[in-house]
Amino acid sequence: MASPSPTRLPTARIASERGGRWVLTFERETPPELDPLTGWTISTDPLSQIRLTFPDVQSALGFAERKGWRYEVAEAPAGGRSIHLDHR
């Protein structure tokens, strides 16, 4: 009996925005394509359209952890360099 292949968990990116909000987006799993008829950009990746906002980083991390998603946190501190934390 064949078992179904395991579902690949999405990798979320959590980043700070101006105004103190935090945004959760997803890494693109497939590259965008051009529709030959219309010339519009199309994608078969439904998660690439999702953008969730949170009031603080703890809320965003808690949401991603409850869903069981891998995530990366990117924060720009006062020095201007980015900090990347990877939780897998």
N, C-alpha and C positions, 0 to 999 in steps of 0.2 A: 504494500500500500504506500503510495507516494504521499509525503507530507507537503503542505504548502510552503513555499519559500518564505523565509522570515521577512517581515516588512522592515524596510530601512527607515530608521528614525530620522526625521529632519534635523538639520543643524540650524539653530536660531542664532541671530546676531543681535545683541542687546547693546545699544549705544545711546549716549546722552545727546540731547538736543539743547538748543538755546531755550531759555526759560525754565530749565530744570526738569523737563520731561524726559522720559526714557522711552525708546522705541524698540520694539522687537520685530525683526524682519527675518526672512529665511534666505539661505544660500540658494542660488539658482542651481537646480539639478541638471537641467538641459539648456543648451544655448538657444537664444531666440532665433527664429527663422523668418524669412521674408515670404509672405504669401505671393505666389507668382501672378495671381489675378489682380489683386488690389494693391500690392506693394506694401501693405501694412505689416508690421512686426507681429508675429504670432508666437505663442509658447504653449507647450504641452505640460508645463509645470504649474499646477494650480497654486502652489504655495508662494510663488514669486509675486503674486498680487496682494498678499496679506501684509498689513502694517498695523501693529497694535501699539497703542501708547499707554504708558503707566506713569503715575505721579512720582515714583521713586524706583531706584534700582532693586530694592528688596521685593517690591511687588512684581517686577518683571522676572526676577530670578525664581521667586516662589511659583509663579505661573508656569514657567518652563519646566521646573522640577516636578510639579504635579502632573504635567503631561508626559514626563519621561523623556523630554527632548534634550539632546546635546546642545550646548550653547557656548558662545564666545562673548565676552564682555569687552567693549571698547569704550574707554573714557579718556577725554582730553583734559588733563590737569592744568593748573595755572602755568606750568613751564612750557606748555604747547606740545609736548610729546605724547603719543598715545600709549596707553597701557592695554595689553591684550591678555586676558585670562581665558584659558581654554578648559572647559569642564566637559569631560566625555564620559 
